[in-house]
């Protein structure tokens, strides 16, 4: 049922009467030091992007141009980035990306959950919008929301939940749902210990992508009624969606490659170090699953005005080169060897250093004679000369944050005097 052939265009009134709210206030604690000073949606990804760029670009490419970004934790850098990236929309036409900090409209509490964050901003939604698209700002993905909007309306749904198939071994980290033959959700369990397999594939489960469409009036009433319920969790996955299964028509939109223009759909939760590293390594592969070179679905970001990447020295003992790697603008590889790695903007790697499977974020510098393997280097980190990481697991765990799959996360604090 999700495989409709619609895409947005200027006369599609369903899209014009749909606004979006992006939940971008989470701490992202599983990313450890990467979110010590910034909200997860503001974490750098892919060389020059921030994670939230993918959600906002999906909105723009889908034709949804009235967007509110709900912020809370460590929001300053996120706000600066969004304001610098999205000035091209026209407020005169009710278009724009508005920053909506937690305003404590209902008392002294900050946002108490995803549902409460939306509730506290419902009065800001223009009455002309018949539907509200609720999105997370902390996933890396490409998705045409207009197809989900059409699916929602065609099926007469009060609520539609986007879902995707994931291996059973990974499903416990998500909301797991079951569909009947009409696409209606018949059960929903948030982060179950024993996920229910998909009836069409016993090795996989249908999991929520954290993307919802609500009819505006339905959403407004449900959130107001929820405040009256004892023990209300103020969360879409934990109580709003499960409770609405009994009272409303809740449909599941199954996200597949055929549901996206060009057949290059992609969705990934980069919620922990290993997932973030794996998604980054995908980008340096010869044929990445996430196609950032797709001109028909551009990912928009704030461009730093920097020169092209530079490689210097071709001596026998110090050659500056990169293989199977992504090197961003402003970076200088000075007599170093780079393999299967991703260097973000303004990175410098000094002579005789060797990097293998390393993700280096903006402004970091690797000194001379370093050997790094399976490492993420946080923004602005200065790696001293002669540093070796990734070759002695025991020593790495004593000094750095090391993931279950052996990826070391290195921040400036590790070298602070």
PESUL-V168929 format. One record per pair of residues at least 4 apart in sequence whose ideal C-beta (glycine too) atoms are under 6 Angstrom apart, sorted by the first residue. I is the first residue (numbers start at 1). GAP is how many residues later the second one is. D is the distance in whole Angstrom. If there is no record, write none. Layout:
# PESUL-V168929
i & gap & d
I & GAP & D
I & GAP & D
This chain:
# PESUL-V168929
i & gap & d
1 & 182 & 4
2 & 149 & 6
2 & 251 & 5
2 & 252 & 4
2 & 257 & 6
3 & 255 & 5
4 & 146 & 6
4 & 147 & 6
6 & 141 & 6
6 & 144 & 4
7 & 139 & 6
8 & 4 & 5
8 & 7 & 5
8 & 54 & 6
8 & 55 & 3
8 & 138 & 4
13 & 4 & 6
14 & 135 & 5
14 & 139 & 6
15 & 48 & 4
15 & 131 & 5
17 & 112 & 6
17 & 113 & 5
18 & 46 & 6
18 & 113 & 4
18 & 115 & 6
18 & 131 & 5
19 & 47 & 4
19 & 110 & 4
20 & 39 & 5
20 & 44 & 5
20 & 47 & 5
20 & 113 & 4
20 & 115 & 6
21 & 47 & 5
21 & 97 & 6
21 & 113 & 5
22 & 33 & 6
22 & 47 & 5
22 & 113 & 5
22 & 115 & 5
23 & 47 & 6
23 & 91 & 6
23 & 94 & 6
23 & 113 & 5
24 & 17 & 4
24 & 28 & 6
24 & 45 & 5
24 & 46 & 6
24 & 47 & 5
24 & 113 & 4
25 & 45 & 6
25 & 46 & 5
25 & 47 & 3
25 & 48 & 5
25 & 86 & 6
26 & 14 & 5
27 & 46 & 5
28 & 7 & 4
28 & 12 & 3
30 & 241 & 5
30 & 242 & 4
31 & 4 & 5
32 & 369 & 5
32 & 377 & 6
33 & 345 & 6
33 & 376 & 6
33 & 378 & 4
34 & 9 & 5
35 & 5 & 5
38 & 4 & 4
38 & 36 & 5
38 & 39 & 5
39 & 34 & 5
39 & 35 & 5
39 & 36 & 6
39 & 39 & 5
40 & 98 & 4
41 & 10 & 5
41 & 11 & 4
41 & 37 & 6
41 & 96 & 4
41 & 97 & 5
42 & 8 & 5
42 & 35 & 5
42 & 36 & 4
42 & 39 & 6
43 & 8 & 5
44 & 300 & 6
44 & 317 & 5
44 & 318 & 6
45 & 4 & 5
45 & 6 & 5
46 & 237 & 6
47 & 279 & 5
47 & 281 & 4
47 & 297 & 5
48 & 253 & 6
48 & 280 & 5
48 & 297 & 5
49 & 4 & 5
49 & 252 & 5
50 & 31 & 5
51 & 87 & 6
52 & 4 & 6
52 & 85 & 4
53 & 4 & 6
53 & 246 & 6
53 & 248 & 5
54 & 86 & 5
54 & 87 & 6
55 & 80 & 5
55 & 82 & 5
57 & 4 & 6
57 & 242 & 5
57 & 243 & 5
58 & 4 & 6
58 & 85 & 5
59 & 5 & 5
59 & 8 & 5
61 & 236 & 5
62 & 82 & 5
62 & 83 & 4
62 & 84 & 5
63 & 83 & 6
64 & 81 & 6
65 & 24 & 6
65 & 30 & 4
66 & 28 & 6
67 & 30 & 5
68 & 30 & 5
68 & 32 & 5
69 & 13 & 6
69 & 30 & 5
70 & 30 & 5
70 & 47 & 5
71 & 4 & 4
71 & 7 & 6
71 & 30 & 5
72 & 30 & 5
72 & 39 & 5
75 & 4 & 5
79 & 20 & 5
81 & 221 & 6
82 & 4 & 6
84 & 218 & 4
85 & 216 & 6
85 & 217 & 4
86 & 11 & 4
89 & 6 & 4
89 & 7 & 5
90 & 5 & 5
91 & 5 & 5
100 & 21 & 5
102 & 8 & 5
102 & 9 & 5
105 & 15 & 5
106 & 14 & 6
111 & 5 & 5
111 & 6 & 4
112 & 4 & 4
112 & 122 & 4
113 & 121 & 3
113 & 122 & 4
114 & 121 & 5
114 & 122 & 5
115 & 119 & 5
115 & 120 & 6
115 & 121 & 5
115 & 125 & 5
116 & 118 & 4
119 & 104 & 4
122 & 98 & 6
125 & 4 & 6
129 & 87 & 6
130 & 86 & 6
131 & 82 & 6
131 & 84 & 6
132 & 82 & 5
132 & 84 & 5
132 & 87 & 6
133 & 12 & 6
133 & 80 & 5
134 & 78 & 4
135 & 76 & 6
136 & 74 & 4
139 & 130 & 6
140 & 128 & 5
140 & 130 & 5
140 & 139 & 6
141 & 125 & 6
141 & 126 & 4
142 & 124 & 5
142 & 155 & 6
144 & 116 & 5
144 & 117 & 6
147 & 112 & 5
148 & 14 & 6
148 & 105 & 5
150 & 4 & 6
151 & 102 & 5
152 & 5 & 5
152 & 8 & 4
152 & 61 & 5
155 & 96 & 5
157 & 92 & 5
157 & 94 & 4
158 & 57 & 5
158 & 60 & 5
158 & 90 & 4
158 & 91 & 5
159 & 55 & 5
159 & 85 & 6
159 & 91 & 5
160 & 53 & 4
160 & 91 & 5
160 & 93 & 5
161 & 47 & 6
161 & 51 & 6
161 & 91 & 5
162 & 47 & 4
162 & 49 & 4
162 & 91 & 5
162 & 93 & 5
163 & 14 & 6
163 & 43 & 5
163 & 45 & 6
163 & 89 & 5
163 & 91 & 6
164 & 45 & 6
164 & 91 & 5
164 & 103 & 6
165 & 39 & 4
166 & 4 & 5
166 & 5 & 5
166 & 41 & 5
167 & 37 & 6
168 & 27 & 6
168 & 29 & 6
168 & 37 & 5
171 & 5 & 5
171 & 24 & 4
171 & 34 & 4
171 & 36 & 5
172 & 19 & 6
172 & 23 & 6
174 & 33 & 4
174 & 34 & 6
175 & 15 & 5
175 & 33 & 4
175 & 62 & 4
176 & 13 & 5
176 & 16 & 6
176 & 19 & 5
176 & 20 & 6
176 & 29 & 5
176 & 31 & 6
177 & 8 & 5
177 & 11 & 5
177 & 29 & 5
177 & 75 & 6
178 & 8 & 5
178 & 9 & 4
179 & 4 & 6
179 & 73 & 5
180 & 4 & 5
180 & 6 & 5
183 & 68 & 5
183 & 69 & 6
184 & 67 & 6
185 & 65 & 5
185 & 67 & 5
188 & 53 & 5
188 & 54 & 5
190 & 47 & 4
190 & 48 & 5
195 & 10 & 5
197 & 5 & 5
197 & 8 & 6
198 & 6 & 5
198 & 7 & 6
198 & 8 & 5
214 & 4 & 6
214 & 5 & 4
226 & 6 & 5
233 & 5 & 4
233 & 6 & 5
236 & 4 & 5
236 & 5 & 6
239 & 4 & 6
244 & 4 & 5
244 & 6 & 6
245 & 5 & 5
255 & 4 & 6
257 & 6 & 5
257 & 8 & 5
260 & 5 & 4
264 & 27 & 5
266 & 23 & 6
266 & 24 & 5
268 & 11 & 5
270 & 5 & 5
270 & 6 & 4
270 & 9 & 5
271 & 4 & 6
273 & 130 & 4
273 & 134 & 5
273 & 136 & 6
274 & 129 & 5
274 & 131 & 5
277 & 130 & 5
280 & 62 & 5
280 & 79 & 5
282 & 6 & 5
282 & 7 & 5
282 & 8 & 6
283 & 5 & 5
283 & 43 & 6
284 & 40 & 6
284 & 41 & 5
284 & 42 & 5
284 & 56 & 6
284 & 58 & 6
304 & 41 & 6
306 & 23 & 4
306 & 24 & 3
309 & 18 & 4
309 & 22 & 5
310 & 22 & 5
311 & 9 & 4
311 & 22 & 5
312 & 8 & 5
312 & 22 & 5
313 & 5 & 5
313 & 7 & 5
313 & 22 & 4
314 & 5 & 6
318 & 17 & 3
318 & 33 & 5
318 & 34 & 5
320 & 13 & 5
320 & 14 & 6
320 & 15 & 5
320 & 16 & 6
322 & 5 & 5
322 & 16 & 4
323 & 16 & 5
324 & 16 & 5
325 & 13 & 5
325 & 16 & 5
326 & 16 & 5
327 & 4 & 5
327 & 16 & 5
328 & 15 & 6
328 & 16 & 5
328 & 17 & 5
329 & 16 & 6
330 & 15 & 5
330 & 16 & 4
331 & 12 & 5
331 & 16 & 4
332 & 16 & 5
333 & 5 & 6
333 & 16 & 5
334 & 16 & 5
334 & 17 & 5
335 & 16 & 3
336 & 13 & 4
336 & 17 & 4
337 & 17 & 5
338 & 17 & 5
339 & 17 & 5
340 & 17 & 5
341 & 14 & 5
341 & 17 & 4
342 & 17 & 5
343 & 4 & 4
343 & 17 & 5
344 & 17 & 5
344 & 18 & 5
345 & 17 & 5
346 & 16 & 6
346 & 17 & 5
347 & 13 & 5
347 & 17 & 5
348 & 17 & 5
349 & 4 & 5
349 & 17 & 5
350 & 17 & 5
350 & 18 & 4
351 & 17 & 5
352 & 16 & 6
352 & 17 & 5
353 & 13 & 5
353 & 17 & 4
354 & 17 & 5
355 & 17 & 5
356 & 17 & 5
357 & 16 & 6
357 & 17 & 5
358 & 14 & 5
358 & 17 & 5
359 & 17 & 5
360 & 4 & 5
360 & 17 & 5
361 & 17 & 6
361 & 18 & 4
362 & 17 & 5
363 & 16 & 6
363 & 17 & 5
364 & 13 & 5
364 & 17 & 5
365 & 17 & 5
366 & 4 & 5
366 & 17 & 5
367 & 16 & 6
367 & 17 & 5
367 & 18 & 4
368 & 17 & 5
369 & 16 & 6
369 & 17 & 5
370 & 13 & 6
370 & 17 & 5
371 & 17 & 5
372 & 17 & 5
372 & 18 & 6
373 & 17 & 3
374 & 16 & 5
374 & 32 & 6
374 & 33 & 5
375 & 14 & 5
375 & 15 & 6
375 & 33 & 5
375 & 35 & 6
376 & 33 & 5
377 & 4 & 5
377 & 33 & 5
378 & 33 & 4
380 & 32 & 6
381 & 30 & 6
381 & 31 & 5
383 & 4 & 5
389 & 7 & 6
389 & 19 & 5
396 & 4 & 5
396 & 6 & 5
396 & 12 & 5
397 & 5 & 5
400 & 8 & 5
400 & 10 & 5
400 & 14 & 6
401 & 8 & 4
402 & 6 & 5
403 & 4 & 4
410 & 4 & 6
